[in-house]
Amino acid sequence: MVRDTGFLFAVPLGPRSDGLWMALALDDFMSDAAAVGFREGRDWLFSPEPVRLSGTDVAQLERLGHPLRMFQLGCDRIYRRSVKGTLPGWIAELLDAGKPGWLVEAQRSDDLREVAPRVIRPDLLLTEDGFALTELDGVPGGMGITGWLSKRYSGAGFEVLGGASGMPEGFRT
């Protein structure tokens, strides 16, 4: 894992394709870090090997997409009903708080009704009992760094969930 103050990036995977584990040194990560936007002058913690997930954990991750999309659409329906007055107004007030008027207007647009974001990024904690969802982000950041980490770990021989190019390939499909 690579972590800066406040952000955690983890790439789930299994052993290298030859069954061996190989550690990466900090120099391996940082040799081309500037090219992907790692911020200079920050303290970084890193893992010489990626997080290992069980087959059960991987299967659970792969099943999350559709339910999270349905959850996101359900939240939008609740918001829109609050705006319309068929649910309490405090819901929309809370969700609109601090946003500029143009953004509130855009999110209320009929053009965006029933439209889920192209990418939904759940922030997950791996616990003894499985995953715990801490946030569901429709405007995800960190995807470039996640893709870069996938390439770095794959290049060192680790099997990475989604493969070395999983992030950019996912956008092409």
Secondary structure, 3 states (H helix, E strand, C coil): CEEECCEEECCEEEEECCCCCCCCCHHHHHCCHHHHCCCCCCCCECCCCCEECCHHHHHHHHCCHHHHHHHHHHHHHHHHHHHHCCCCHHHHHHHHCCCCHHHHHHHCCHHHCCCCCCCCEEEEEEECCEEEEEEEECCCCCHHHHHHHHHHHHHCCEEECCCCCHHHHHHHC
